[in-house]
Each structure stands twice: as structure tokens, then as C-alpha cells.
Amino acid sequence: MLINFFNVLKRANVPVSIKELLDLLAALEQHLVCGSIDDFYLLARTCMVKDEKYYDRFDRAFGAYFKNLENLDDIIEALIPEDWLRKEFERHFSDEEKAKIESLGGLEKLIEEFKKRLEEQKERHQGGNKWVGTGGTSPFGHGGYNPEGIRIGGPGGGRSAVKVWDQRQYQDLDDSVEIGTRNIKVALRRLRKFAREGAADQLDLNDTIRCTARNAGLLDIKMVPERRNAVKVLLFFDIGGSMDPYVRLCEELFSAAKTEFKHLEYFYFHNCLYDYVWKDNRRRQDQQIKTYDLLHKYSADYKVIFIGDASMSPYEISSPGGSVEYHNEEPGSIWMRRMSETYDKLIWINPVQEKYWQFTPSITMLRDLVEDKMFPMTLSGLERAMGTLAR
């Protein structure tokens, strides 16, 4: 059973190795789970998955594998252990239902008949009252009803089956999907550099023990400042126009960034960087911040992150007066080069799917201006972006 399951996980691109398989086998030998496929699911995920971004792939592979058991030739002995069936029988049925099943021959007869029919059956069955399949009143299968049933895959009918194989709740943590606030925080943690800052208001337990021991047992309390993420970040958000569909995603990224970075400054721009930015979209016309001032105010050790779809007319990047809002004396490309020359750690995060970038000339232009350091707004892309900034 576990060899086949191991192969299914590998085909689902879950990075598992023989070591993880041996860990799972060792855990089963120690009887860490007994009588519950739900417990086995949690144990298998703990042993086989080392990064939570693969939870979604594992869940889908696990669900597909167990849902398709009824189509496998070796289902009888390999994937339906009797002790699991007995345990689920005890857990899911009331005393009255147990008594009814006992009056019909008991669980032993149910399991024996189940195996016998699987041996006889050679094809998938729909409806009826005997074969393992879907619908109907057979004791085995799903979608039907029988008071002494074993459900194999799919939704229940009367919902009084001895074993429910597919009641799984999967969470979308795949690294190839667009990300939410929680996943953004996970990815941003790659860009961390801790330092002790502020007043010494936290107990240093190790140093206290060490100094107390050196002091012949006389208590010598040592305090240290709080440990904080010392990375400094400038965050630039493209706002309005073609970015409207991505507002929610940008809000999630902004929320996560404010939580992860103590030294964070944010600004807004439209389409491309020009000679000014702003912090309040409602006052963007009368509370502008000159880009030159930013370049001189914030030191070169800041990490710079642009978030935008980079989708516009090429002349908005390459030509003076290209801005759609006012007449800019210098093209956006000049300002992007100045930013790149000042801040060595600069990236661009693009919410547009990467497979479409080649069809938009302005995306190619901005990607060249940031020296190919443009990344898609997916968990995988954001992790690669943080890795680039952390080098």
C-alpha cells in the first residue's frame, strides 16, 4: 500500500524520498495511529511533507488515491485493513445501529461479504443492490443507502456507512497559485535579518544562568533588547487603471509586509515611476513626494520592491510626456534606472501570470530595466523574489 501511495505522491510533484517513506513505516510500526484513516492522513502528511506549501498537492494526491481504491485490483488486502473498519464501525454508529448490524450477522459477516464481492466483481457498477459501486442499495459503495454499509469514495446517500473515505478538507497552499495574506507572510520571512534593538527589557535566560553559575549561585539577572527584523524596505504600489483587479491581492501583500517588517516605507505610483510619488491617494495632487527626495533620504541598504502589472503603452516608459496624467519632462525609464543604480537590492513583483508577460511589450521593457528581477505574484515567485533580495 505505502509503495503505491509513495509513487502517487511523486507523480503529484510532492518532493518525497525514501527517507520520508521509512519514517512513516517506522511510525506505523510504533503504532502511532490505529483504527482511523484520519489519523493516518495526519501522520502521513507529517512524515512525508517537509514544507507546508506542498500541503495542497499532498491533499489532492491523498484524496485521489483513496477515492480511486474501488478501481484497484489489490484493494482487498492492501488498502482496507479490518482493524480500521472495525474502529470506524465503533465510532460512527449508535448503539441501536450496532445492534441492528449484529442482528444481520455482525461486522465479521459484513467484511467477509465485502471481500467476496470485490473478488467476484470485474467492472465498475452503477446502481443495483449487490455489487460494489455507486447508488443503489448495495451495502458497499457510495451514493446509495444500506444500514450495514461500507462507503468507498464519493458522497454518501443515507450517510450511515461504516467507513467514510473521502471527508477531507484541503487548503490551497500550492506554491503555483496566487497567494493570500498568510502565505505572503510565510514567503516574506525569507527576507529576515534579526538584530537586538531598543531598551534591554527581555530576560536573557542563557546568560542569566551562565552568570549566576559563575557567581557561585548568587542570582545575576541579564536583560537584552527585543529581537527584531532589521531589514529596511521601500514598497512601491502601482495604483489605478489596469491594477484595479489586483487591489485585494495588493492589500493582502501590504498587510503581510507591515507585520513582517518594522522598517517599512510605502508609496504609490501609476503605471511607471516618474518624478514624484505619493502616500495618500485622495491627496495625490497636492501631497506629492519628489522621487529625487526619496533617493537622497533613504540609504542604499534599503530593499526596494515594486508591485505592478507593468502593463501600459511603451511610450509611457520610453518617452518624455509619456505619463497619462501630466507632462513628465523625463521618461519613466530614466527614473527606473536611477532607482536601480541607487538601490542594488531592487525587484518587481507582477500579478500578471508569467506565461502572458511575453505578449506585453511594456512588461519586457520594465523587466529589462530591473535587470530581469521581475517575479510573478505567486508563493513560489515571492519566495524567489525574497531570496534575491536576501543575497
PyMOL commands that set and color helices and strands:
alter all, ss='L'
color gray80, all
select helices_A, chain A and resi 2-11+18-29+37-48+52-67+69-71+75-78+82-92+95-103+106-120+181-188+205-214+241-260+281-283+291-297+315-318+332-342+354-359+361-369+379-390
alter helices_A, ss='H'
color red, helices_A
select strands_A, chain A and resi 125-126+133-134+140-142+150-151+194-203+223-229+232-238+263-269+276-278+288-290+303-307+346-350+374-376
alter strands_A, ss='S'
color yellow, strands_A
deselect
rebuild
show_as cartoon
